[in-house]
């Protein structure tokens, strides 16, 4: 579904990605792991057309999307839950969800506000609240709901549970498990290794702008040396 091939990218004169390569298959749950500053978020920005790719190619469903405008990439079927959530603080929860809603004709069960509320019941009580009035956890739920309202074929979450209380983290993981059961393709950046090992299919470890290891959850669970060396656990 998504194929990132030898991608390089820079912030002005500072190169951040060095031949980044990985893929996400249809209905797969895949993670990008690594310490802070290793290029994970930069990779997502490059996929989404936020940061220009200087070398390499990115394909989505066999169509090249390298350096397309961000809205074109979203229209192609990639939904992003960005780091820091970035919901619209001066719109209500309902308006946040409607603002990016897309209802493609080829989707049997499209995402609607009712389905989002079923996934995150707390949002029902907040529908008329401004985005800026929500707690951090509620904002993350809203950000996920907003991305799902685009009916993406691939959902990307950058720092899915960063800074959230344990109870809220559990709700987010429960949501992602549900989406996985519904065959939603998912790419996640997060630091909760043990939880990701339980629910993800495959993992890529990123170090200094490139992939240094890839494998299954079973392989990652059994390799404690690898976890200690690259993930600090």
C-alpha positions as a Markdown table, in Angstrom:
| # | Residue | x | y | z |
|---|---|---|---|---|
| 1 | Unk | 0.0 | 0.0 | 0.0 |
| 2 | Unk | 2.7 | 2.5 | 1.1 |
| 3 | Unk | 6.3 | 2.2 | -0.2 |
| 4 | Unk | 9.0 | 4.5 | 0.9 |
| 5 | Unk | 12.1 | 4.0 | -1.3 |
| 6 | Unk | 15.6 | 5.4 | -0.4 |
| 7 | Unk | 14.1 | 8.8 | 0.7 |
| 8 | Unk | 16.4 | 11.6 | 1.7 |
| 9 | Unk | 15.2 | 14.9 | 3.1 |
| 10 | Unk | 16.8 | 18.0 | 4.7 |
| 11 | Unk | 16.0 | 21.0 | 6.9 |
| 12 | Unk | 17.9 | 23.7 | 5.0 |
| 13 | Unk | 21.5 | 22.6 | 5.1 |
| 14 | Unk | 21.0 | 19.8 | 7.6 |
| 15 | Unk | 20.2 | 16.4 | 6.2 |
| 16 | Unk | 17.7 | 14.5 | 8.3 |
| 17 | Unk | 16.9 | 11.3 | 6.2 |
| 18 | Unk | 19.5 | 9.1 | 4.7 |
| 19 | Unk | 18.0 | 6.5 | 2.3 |
| 20 | Unk | 14.8 | 5.8 | 4.4 |
| 21 | Unk | 13.1 | 2.7 | 3.1 |
| 22 | Unk | 10.1 | 0.8 | 4.4 |
| 23 | Unk | 6.6 | -0.3 | 3.4 |
| 24 | Unk | 3.1 | -0.8 | 4.8 |
| 25 | Unk | 0.9 | -3.5 | 3.3 |
| 26 | Unk | -2.9 | -3.5 | 2.9 |
| 27 | Unk | -4.6 | -4.0 | 6.3 |
| 28 | Unk | -1.2 | -4.0 | 8.1 |
| 29 | Unk | -0.4 | -2.4 | 11.5 |
| 30 | Unk | 3.2 | -1.1 | 11.2 |
| 31 | Unk | 5.3 | 1.0 | 13.6 |
| 32 | Unk | 8.3 | 3.3 | 13.3 |
| 33 | Unk | 10.4 | 3.1 | 16.5 |
| 34 | Unk | 13.4 | 4.9 | 17.7 |
| 35 | Unk | 14.7 | 7.5 | 20.1 |
| 36 | Unk | 13.8 | 11.2 | 19.8 |
| 37 | Unk | 15.5 | 13.0 | 17.0 |
| 38 | Unk | 16.2 | 10.0 | 14.8 |
| 39 | Unk | 13.9 | 11.0 | 11.9 |
| 40 | Unk | 10.6 | 9.4 | 12.5 |
| 41 | Unk | 8.5 | 12.5 | 12.4 |
| 42 | Unk | 10.6 | 13.8 | 9.5 |
| 43 | Unk | 9.7 | 10.7 | 7.6 |
| 44 | Unk | 6.0 | 11.3 | 8.2 |
| 45 | Unk | 6.4 | 14.9 | 7.1 |
| 46 | Unk | 8.1 | 13.7 | 3.9 |
| 47 | Unk | 5.3 | 11.2 | 3.2 |
| 48 | Unk | 2.6 | 13.9 | 3.7 |
| 49 | Unk | 4.4 | 16.5 | 1.5 |
| 50 | Unk | 5.1 | 18.8 | 4.3 |
| 51 | Unk | 8.9 | 18.5 | 4.0 |
| 52 | Unk | 10.3 | 18.2 | 0.4 |
| 53 | Unk | 12.0 | 14.9 | -0.5 |
| 54 | Unk | 15.4 | 15.6 | -2.1 |
| 55 | Unk | 16.0 | 12.1 | -3.3 |
| 56 | Unk | 14.1 | 8.8 | -3.5 |
| 57 | Unk | 10.5 | 7.9 | -4.2 |
| 58 | Unk | 7.3 | 7.4 | -2.3 |
| 59 | Unk | 4.4 | 5.4 | -3.7 |
| 60 | Unk | 0.9 | 4.9 | -2.4 |
| 61 | Unk | -1.3 | 2.2 | -3.9 |
| 62 | Unk | 1.2 | 2.1 | -6.8 |
| 63 | Unk | 0.9 | 5.8 | -7.5 |
| 64 | Unk | 3.9 | 8.0 | -7.0 |
| 65 | Unk | 3.1 | 10.7 | -4.4 |
| 66 | Unk | 6.6 | 12.1 | -3.9 |
| 67 | Unk | 6.4 | 15.9 | -3.2 |
| 68 | Unk | 2.8 | 16.2 | -4.1 |
| 69 | Unk | 0.9 | 18.9 | -2.3 |
| 70 | Unk | -0.3 | 17.8 | 1.1 |
| 71 | Unk | -4.0 | 18.1 | 0.3 |
| 72 | Unk | -3.4 | 15.9 | -2.8 |
| 73 | Unk | -1.8 | 13.2 | -0.6 |
| 74 | Unk | -4.7 | 13.4 | 1.8 |
| 75 | Unk | -7.1 | 13.1 | -1.1 |
| 76 | Unk | -5.2 | 10.0 | -2.3 |
| 77 | Unk | -6.3 | 8.3 | 0.9 |
| 78 | Unk | -3.8 | 9.0 | 3.7 |
| 79 | Unk | -5.1 | 10.3 | 7.0 |
| 80 | Unk | -2.7 | 11.9 | 9.5 |
| 81 | Unk | -3.0 | 12.3 | 13.2 |
| 82 | Unk | -0.1 | 14.8 | 13.7 |
| 83 | Unk | 2.2 | 15.2 | 16.6 |
| 84 | Unk | 0.7 | 17.7 | 19.0 |
| 85 | Unk | -2.8 | 16.9 | 17.7 |
| 86 | Unk | -3.3 | 20.3 | 16.0 |
| 87 | Unk | -7.1 | 20.3 | 16.2 |
| 88 | Unk | -8.9 | 23.5 | 15.4 |
| 89 | Unk | -9.3 | 25.3 | 18.8 |
| 90 | Unk | -11.9 | 27.8 | 17.7 |
| 91 | Unk | -14.2 | 25.2 | 16.2 |
| 92 | Unk | -16.6 | 22.9 | 18.1 |
| 93 | Unk | -15.9 | 19.2 | 18.2 |
| 94 | Unk | -18.7 | 18.7 | 15.7 |
| 95 | Unk | -17.2 | 21.3 | 13.4 |
| 96 | Unk | -13.7 | 19.8 | 13.7 |
| 97 | Unk | -15.1 | 16.5 | 12.6 |
| 98 | Unk | -17.1 | 17.9 | 9.7 |
| 99 | Unk | -14.3 | 20.2 | 8.5 |
| 100 | Unk | -12.3 | 17.4 | 6.8 |
| 101 | Unk | -15.1 | 14.9 | 6.2 |
| 102 | Unk | -15.0 | 13.0 | 2.9 |
| 103 | Unk | -17.5 | 10.4 | 1.9 |
| 104 | Unk | -16.1 | 8.4 | -1.0 |
| 105 | Unk | -18.5 | 6.3 | -3.0 |
| 106 | Unk | -16.4 | 3.2 | -2.9 |
| 107 | Unk | -16.5 | 2.8 | 0.9 |
| 108 | Unk | -19.2 | 0.4 | 2.2 |
| 109 | Unk | -19.3 | 1.7 | 5.8 |
| 110 | Unk | -18.0 | 5.3 | 5.7 |
| 111 | Unk | -17.0 | 7.1 | 8.9 |
| 112 | Unk | -19.6 | 9.4 | 10.3 |
| 113 | Unk | -19.9 | 11.5 | 13.4 |
| 114 | Unk | -22.1 | 8.7 | 14.9 |
| 115 | Unk | -19.4 | 6.1 | 14.3 |
| 116 | Unk | -16.7 | 8.4 | 15.8 |
| 117 | Unk | -18.9 | 8.8 | 18.9 |
| 118 | Unk | -19.3 | 5.0 | 19.1 |
| 119 | Unk | -15.5 | 4.8 | 19.0 |
| 120 | Unk | -15.0 | 7.6 | 21.5 |
| 121 | Unk | -18.2 | 8.1 | 23.6 |
| 122 | Unk | -16.8 | 11.0 | 25.6 |
| 123 | Unk | -16.9 | 13.1 | 22.5 |
| 124 | Unk | -20.7 | 12.9 | 22.5 |
| 125 | Unk | -20.7 | 15.0 | 25.6 |
| 126 | Unk | -18.3 | 17.5 | 24.0 |
| 127 | Unk | -19.9 | 17.9 | 20.6 |
| 128 | Unk | -20.7 | 21.6 | 21.2 |
| 129 | Unk | -17.5 | 22.4 | 23.1 |
| 130 | Unk | -14.7 | 24.3 | 21.4 |
| 131 | Unk | -11.6 | 22.2 | 20.5 |
| 132 | Unk | -9.5 | 24.4 | 22.8 |
| 133 | Unk | -11.7 | 23.5 | 25.8 |
| 134 | Unk | -10.9 | 19.8 | 25.6 |
| 135 | Unk | -8.3 | 18.0 | 27.7 |
| 136 | Unk | -5.2 | 16.6 | 26.0 |
| 137 | Unk | -6.7 | 13.1 | 25.8 |
| 138 | Unk | -10.0 | 14.4 | 24.4 |
| 139 | Unk | -8.1 | 16.4 | 21.8 |
| 140 | Unk | -6.2 | 13.3 | 20.7 |
| 141 | Unk | -9.5 | 11.4 | 20.4 |
| 142 | Unk | -10.8 | 14.3 | 18.3 |
| 143 | Unk | -7.7 | 14.3 | 16.1 |
| 144 | Unk | -8.1 | 10.6 | 15.4 |
| 145 | Unk | -11.8 | 11.1 | 14.7 |
| 146 | Unk | -11.0 | 14.0 | 12.4 |
| 147 | Unk | -8.5 | 11.8 | 10.4 |
| 148 | Unk | -11.0 | 8.9 | 10.2 |
| 149 | Unk | -13.7 | 11.3 | 8.9 |
| 150 | Unk | -11.5 | 11.5 | 5.7 |
| 151 | Unk | -12.2 | 7.8 | 5.3 |
| 152 | Unk | -8.4 | 7.1 | 4.8 |
| 153 | Unk | -7.1 | 3.8 | 3.4 |
| 154 | Unk | -4.0 | 4.4 | 5.5 |
| 155 | Unk | -4.1 | 6.0 | 8.9 |
| 156 | Unk | -0.8 | 7.5 | 10.2 |
| 157 | Unk | -0.4 | 8.5 | 13.9 |
| 158 | Unk | 2.6 | 10.5 | 15.0 |
| 159 | Unk | 3.2 | 10.0 | 18.7 |
| 160 | Unk | -0.1 | 8.4 | 19.3 |
| 161 | Unk | -0.2 | 8.5 | 23.1 |
| 162 | Unk | 2.6 | 11.0 | 24.0 |
| 163 | Unk | 1.8 | 12.9 | 27.2 |
| 164 | Unk | -1.5 | 11.2 | 27.9 |
| 165 | Unk | -2.7 | 9.8 | 31.2 |
| 166 | Unk | -2.6 | 6.0 | 31.4 |
| 167 | Unk | -6.4 | 5.7 | 31.2 |
| 168 | Unk | -6.5 | 7.7 | 28.1 |
| 169 | Unk | -3.6 | 5.8 | 26.6 |
| 170 | Unk | -5.6 | 2.6 | 27.1 |
| 171 | Unk | -8.6 | 4.1 | 25.3 |
| 172 | Unk | -6.4 | 5.0 | 22.3 |
| 173 | Unk | -4.9 | 1.5 | 22.2 |
| 174 | Unk | -8.3 | 0.0 | 22.4 |
| 175 | Unk | -9.4 | 2.2 | 19.5 |
| 176 | Unk | -6.4 | 1.1 | 17.4 |
| 177 | Unk | -7.1 | -2.5 | 18.1 |
| 178 | Unk | -10.7 | -2.0 | 16.9 |
| 179 | Unk | -9.5 | -0.3 | 13.7 |
| 180 | Unk | -7.0 | -3.2 | 13.1 |
| 181 | Unk | -9.8 | -5.7 | 13.5 |
| 182 | Unk | -11.7 | -3.7 | 10.8 |
| 183 | Unk | -8.7 | -4.2 | 8.5 |
| 184 | Unk | -7.6 | -0.5 | 8.6 |
| 185 | Unk | -4.0 | -0.1 | 7.5 |
| 186 | Unk | -2.1 | 1.8 | 10.2 |
| 187 | Unk | 1.3 | 3.3 | 10.6 |
| 188 | Unk | 2.2 | 4.4 | 14.2 |
| 189 | Unk | 5.0 | 6.3 | 15.9 |
| 190 | Unk | 5.0 | 5.8 | 19.7 |
| 191 | Unk | 7.2 | 4.9 | 22.6 |
| 192 | Unk | 5.0 | 2.3 | 24.3 |
| 193 | Unk | 7.0 | -0.6 | 23.0 |
| 194 | Unk | 5.2 | -3.4 | 25.0 |
| 195 | Unk | 1.8 | -2.3 | 23.8 |
| 196 | Unk | 2.9 | -2.0 | 20.2 |
| 197 | Unk | 4.5 | -5.5 | 20.3 |
| 198 | Unk | 1.1 | -6.8 | 21.3 |
| 199 | Unk | -1.0 | -5.3 | 18.6 |
| 200 | Unk | 1.3 | -4.4 | 15.6 |
| 201 | Unk | 2.3 | -6.8 | 12.8 |
| 202 | Unk | 5.7 | -5.4 | 11.9 |
| 203 | Unk | 8.2 | -2.8 | 13.2 |
| 204 | Unk | 11.0 | -0.6 | 11.8 |
| 205 | Unk | 13.6 | 0.8 | 14.0 |
| 206 | Unk | 15.0 | 4.2 | 12.9 |
| 207 | Unk | 18.4 | 5.5 | 13.8 |
| 208 | Unk | 20.0 | 8.7 | 12.4 |
| 209 | Unk | 17.6 | 9.0 | 9.5 |
| 210 | Unk | 17.5 | 5.4 | 8.2 |
| 211 | Unk | 16.1 | 2.0 | 9.1 |
| 212 | Unk | 18.5 | -0.2 | 11.0 |
| 213 | Unk | 16.2 | -3.1 | 11.7 |
| 214 | Unk | 12.9 | -4.5 | 10.7 |
| 215 | Unk | 10.9 | -7.5 | 11.8 |
| 216 | Unk | 7.8 | -9.0 | 13.4 |
| 217 | Unk | 6.5 | -8.4 | 16.9 |
| 218 | Unk | 7.7 | -11.9 | 18.0 |
| 219 | Unk | 11.2 | -11.1 | 16.7 |
| 220 | Unk | 11.3 | -7.7 | 18.5 |
| 221 | Unk | 9.9 | -9.2 | 21.8 |
| 222 | Unk | 12.6 | -11.8 | 21.9 |
| 223 | Unk | 15.5 | -9.4 | 21.1 |
| 224 | Unk | 16.1 | -7.6 | 24.3 |
| 225 | Unk | 19.6 | -6.5 | 23.2 |
| 226 | Unk | 18.1 | -4.7 | 20.2 |
| 227 | Unk | 15.5 | -3.0 | 22.4 |
| 228 | Unk | 18.2 | -1.8 | 24.7 |
| 229 | Unk | 20.5 | -0.6 | 22.0 |
| 230 | Unk | 18.1 | 1.4 | 19.9 |
| 231 | Unk | 15.0 | 2.0 | 22.0 |
| 232 | Unk | 16.5 | 2.5 | 25.5 |
| 233 | Unk | 14.3 | 0.0 | 27.3 |
